[in-house]
Amino acid sequence: MVSPTPAFTDEIAANGGSSVLQCFQCGTCTAGCPSGKNTAYRIRKLMRAAQLGLKDETVNTEDLWQCTTCYTCAERCPRDVQIVEVITALRNIAVAEGKMYDGHRKVAANLVKVGHTVDNNDKIKALRKELGLPENPPTVMDNASAKADFDKILELTGFGRLVS
């Protein structure tokens, strides 16, 4: 038996997804979703579960992590539901409960480690050199002071604890 959490929509709204209840299940989001064209991802289904207060089903599904945040759904929504903000709110709730898709966790861990979502490995360094670029981009990878500042931000926000 599924157990709804009646205050779940309030929690979603408090995390930035206040338009979740505006959705009237027309399916326009799912019809236009690039992720849904190649996967079993159905944004409409996820939105409905959220509206019904099905918190466990919503924050524990891999579907939550299939959204690429391209905003196609929000641009097409006839009710102006801010779907990406709802997805982000749901993800924030999930992460606060220690749930994160492995791929996202790896990207986030790399951000903590090197200050970038993608490490600058030897292959990338060689390609940059071949293109006449410095091995490291002019970002935190090449600026110890900027990396220290970035690390402070991660520490103050608790980001590192979320992905460890």
Secondary structure, DSSP 8 states (H G I E B T S, - for coil): -----TTHHHHHHHTT-TTGGG-----HHHHH-HHHHHSS--HHHHHHHHHTT-HHHHHT-GGGG------HHHHH-TT---HHHHHHHHHHHHHHTT---HHHHHHHHHHHHHSSSS---HHHHHHHHHTT--SS-SSGGG-HHHHHHHHHHHHHHTHHHHH-
